[in-house]
Amino acid sequence: MERSKNSNNSRRSNVLYRTVGIIFILTMLSVWLLNGLLAKYVVSSDASDSARVAKSGYIELWEHKADLKNGKYVLDKSKKIGANTYDTVIPGVDIPKDPFVELHLEESEVDYELYIKVTEKDFPTYKPTPESDPVKTVTYSVIDEYWELQENQSNPEKGIYVYKYCKDDNYVFDARTPYTEIKILEDDELTVSEHYYGKDENGKKLTFSLSFEAWLIQAD
């Protein structure tokens, strides 16, 4: 397959990559934006018909605004934003986080497969005993009903996990699929252990990140 250009009639005709920041960094006392959520999409097609270029779809990645109310964060489903800022993280108090993919294939003329990449960096851990292996103190689950892990494209040692959309064993979105939203995280949250501590042994604040990418590949 060769990469194709989008239709000249599309207002996103020459765009292959778009960034809509949504990644977060957690510390014990403050949380601040470090990275943007990269919504990457790759458009491919069969170029046998060189006289015309098929109209293509596109995707975006978002989350809803998190507001601190009575000591806990809640999501405002009326406000779709690119980045949340978390000022308070408390051990044992879970954090709402609902990244989701917006799929736009209404004008597409080709079928697509959808992929996401989840990347962990510097996730906090603790050891139950001095001899124990480290255990993460912040965890999450990708919805396995929607996403199938691609082990050959993942690298757990580097915190990289690639998933392919697979709901109901359907791996392909047909051309002109109506607008669709697809969630990524189970229960739209991060689980924060009571053992979470936001400083190292020298009292320095710890930071970590969880980033998402998404892309489309034309189905064979």
N, C-alpha and C positions, 0 to 999 in steps of 0.2 A: 504494500500500500504506500502511496505517496501522500504527503500533506497537501491539502487543497486550500485555496483562498475562499473566504466567504463571499456570498453574492454582493455585488456592488450596491444593491438596494438595501443591504443590511447596514444599520448604523454601527454595527460592531464588525464590519467587514474585514479589517486587517488586524484584529486583535486576537492574539493567541493566549495572552496571560493577563490576568487582572488580580489586583490585591485589594482585600477588603478587611484589613486588620481585625482579628478577633481573639488573638492568643493572650494568655495571661501569665503573669509571674506571681507566685505566692511568697509572702514572708510572714513571720509571726505578727509583726506590728503593722506592716503596710504591704500593699499589693500594687504593682505598677506595670504598665504596658512595656514589654520589651520587644516582642516580635509581632508582625502582622499575620493574620490568617491569610494564606495565599490560596486563592481559588484559581487553580490552573486548569485550563481545558485544552485538549489537543484534538484537532479536527483532522480526520483522515478520510480519504475516499478513493474509489476506483477511478483512475484518470483515463480510462479507455475512450470516453466521450470527450474529446478535447475541445469540442465546439461550445460546451456549456459547463458551468460549475454548479453543482448542486447546492441548494440552500442548506445551511448548517444550523445546528442548535447551539446553545451555550448554557453555562451553569454559573451559579454564584453561591458563596458561602456566607452565612450570617449567624447571628445569635440575637436573643432578646435582651433588652437592658435589665441589668441587675441593680436593684435598689436596696439599701440597708434600712430595714424597718424593725424596730424593737430588738436590735441586736442580731438579726438574721437577714440574709439576702433573699429577696423574692424577685421573680422575673415579671417584668411588665410586658405582657404579650402584645400590647398595642404599639410597642416601640422596637423596631428592628434596627440594630446598630452594627457597627463594625468592630467595636472594642468596648469591653467593660473594664472598670477599675475597681478592685477590691481593696478597701482600706483596712478591713479587719478580718482576720482568719483565726478561728478559735478551735483548739484541739477538740475533736469529738463532734463538731458541728459541720454537717455536710454543706457543700457549696453548690447552688444551682448553676448549671452550665448546659446550654442547649444548642450547640452548633448544629446547623442543618443545611442541606443542599437544596437549592432551588433549581429545578430542571426546566428548561425552556426549549421545547422541541415543536411548538405549535406550527412553525414555518419550515421545519426541517424536512428534507427530502430523502434522508438516509437514516438507517438504524444505528444505535449506539450501545456500547457497553460503558458502565459507569464505575470508576475506581476512586478510592480515597487513600491517602497516606496519613497515618497518625505518627507523630514523632515526639518522643519523650526526651527531655534533657534535664539532667541533674535532679531527678525525682528524689525526695527526701526518704531516708530509711532509718531504721533503728535495729539493734540486735537484742532479742529477748534475753539471751545470755551471751557472755563473751565468746563462747564457742559457736554460736548460731550464725547462719547466713543472714545477711541483711534482709529486712522485711520492709516493704514500702509502707509509708504512713499516709500517703494520699493515693487512692486507687480509683479506677473507673472501669466500665465495661462497654465495649462497642456492641451494638444490638446485633446478635448473631442471626436473628431472623431476617435481617436485611443485608448483612455484610458477611462475606466469606473470606477468611484469612488466606492470603496468597503467600504461602511459606517460601516459595522460591524467589519472591521479590522482597521479602522481609529480612530484617537483620536485627534480631532482638538484642544482641550485644551492644548495638548502637542506638537502641530504642526506636527502631523504625519498623512499622507494621503497615503493610499494604493490604487493602481489602477490595473485593469486587462485589458489586450489588448482585443479590441472589434471591430476593424474596420469592417464595413459592416456586423455587427452582427456575425462575425466569431471569436469565442473565442479560437479556437484550431489551432495550426500550425501542419500540417501533417508531418510525418516522411519524411526525405530527401527533405524538403523545401529548395530551393536554398538560397544562402547567401542573407540576408535581413538586411537593416538598417531602424531603426524606431526612429523618432524624439520624443522628450518629450515635449518641451516647444513651445507654440504658438509664431510664428514670431521669434523664436530663440533669445529671448531677455528678459531682466528684465526692467520694467518700473520704472524710478526714478522720484519721484514727485519733484516739485519745493520746497516743504516743507521739503525735506530731509535735515537733518543736522547731521553731523557725530560726534558731541560732546554732552555730557550731560550738565546739568546745572552748573557743576563744571569745565567744560572745558576738561573733560577726553574723549579721543577718544572712540567711540562706535564701537563694532564689532558685526556681526551677520553672520549666515551661512545658506546655503541651501544644503542639501545633498541628494544623490540618491542611491538607491539600486535596483537591478533587480534579478529576479530568475525565473527558469523554474520549473514547476511541471508536471509530466506525467499526461496526460489526461486519464480519465477512459475509 
